């Protein structure tokens, strides 16, 4: 699915499947969700991303029906879901602990929800077999949950929550218990299943890479608020705040005073005795306003000589080198003590690396490489 | 060598405190009663050598076991004990399960206190607690005084020295043995399983029936055996709280032994009681073993 083909959030006519309208949820004096509004559309793979305690799990539990909002309305397909108990919602949840019933076989775990719906026996068998096939669990059907591996348990939990063909599937840190390699494989599996079934997925995660990989849109949360909800590329390339820029991936933040230049260009005065940095911005800043230039390490070029045509070039000294195999990250200390990270692909063998510790180097980047942020 | 000693300790314990006394009881049950000290015959006289041993074994017979089948007092007492033990086990379960459930669902900071309250009665002598029940249940006891005072009854109820009092006594005494294993099972139960069941379409009651109850089954079975086994041979409660109509094998055994001074018949009664108890004990062991295998 291509991003330009599927973007209902761009269409003002589109009806959202889920709508949070000024939802607040408090536990005693603690506000878990603070006046939050959000639309999630059908067939979306929506990720809620944030540090622990930011309210993402509370949002999910409100969708499942285990918590009710203190104020505000949550609509599912245009209906207020507050009075609907969890067992009557067309919403299913995949629990972080998987919550597989230990006394039932894999087959019975998957059939559990269907049996509650009094589905005819033949249809039920067909549906369970289809779910087993989808999650490649056919040969484990007769086993008990404690007789299979963690990855298989995760797939059983997914199959069980998909069996009732819910309008909305909630995934609470679904891959948290898996090791890295298995997690990456499963992410693609999840995306395939989401596409095959056409179900709307809402995933809660604290792993930004996971959110970026699987989601059509990512909402970055902090203290019960959504700071930014957008497609992964826009969250990464044009964060709306230092918090988002810093939360997603690695970033260099340079603080300074903005001064409008020609067009949408700004000059950022960042330290005494250095020429201002040039940065383009679609947002406008007043003269002298304090702002932050956020620039990703991979957009900073490192060289021995001052590049001729670079919009921005600063001198520094290599402080540290992080060798990651395919990439190297150089930590470069600028004259004012600020450390900037620059990342380059290791296209040459390490023995032929151009720079080493303590080498004087030039860092350069274009006017459009970074983003100017007010806060 | 070290392993041998580790294994030897429990076996030595069993040998000294179970097997040897059991062989003695078994031997007495095969003997004949006699007005002497000890009140049975034959006794083993090793001073006569081989002939003495032969004479000793020749004196043993199954007469007492035959007697148990001839007098209907005994099998009635066994049946009545089984019935009382079964009923009181069910009663204890019906009372104990909700208590254990409430404990497991209570806030974390309360649980230690509640557990303490369940165990607290053990700090007082069992006998004193049974005597206290006599004070509560008698004609002029606290219960009758209270019921008369609030006006539910006009004349005092006769509870003491009936089977009702025996049930009350057994349920009261063995309730902690029911609560603790069930509580342990419910405490281990992951709360998200109940949420998952509700999420998949169960009502609260359905979720309890399909998830909570099956998962607490090992605790329920353990609790039932822990109540049933001692209740079957119970002697103190029926003799103090029960009446002349209360027929329990523990009481019969006591009377044979102390009132009739018929040690051989009393021993035979004990041997048969043990054989009856072996069945639930074996079942209990098997349940425990299955449980352990499932946990691995």
Interface residues (C-beta under 8 A of the other chain):
Chain A: X64 X65 X66 X85 X86 X87 X88 X91 X92 X93 X95 X96 X97 X99 X101 X102 X103 X112 X113 X116 X117 X146 X160 X161 X164
Chain B: X190 X192 X193 X195 X196 X197 X198 X199 X200 X201 X202 X203 X206 X210 X211 X214 X215 X294
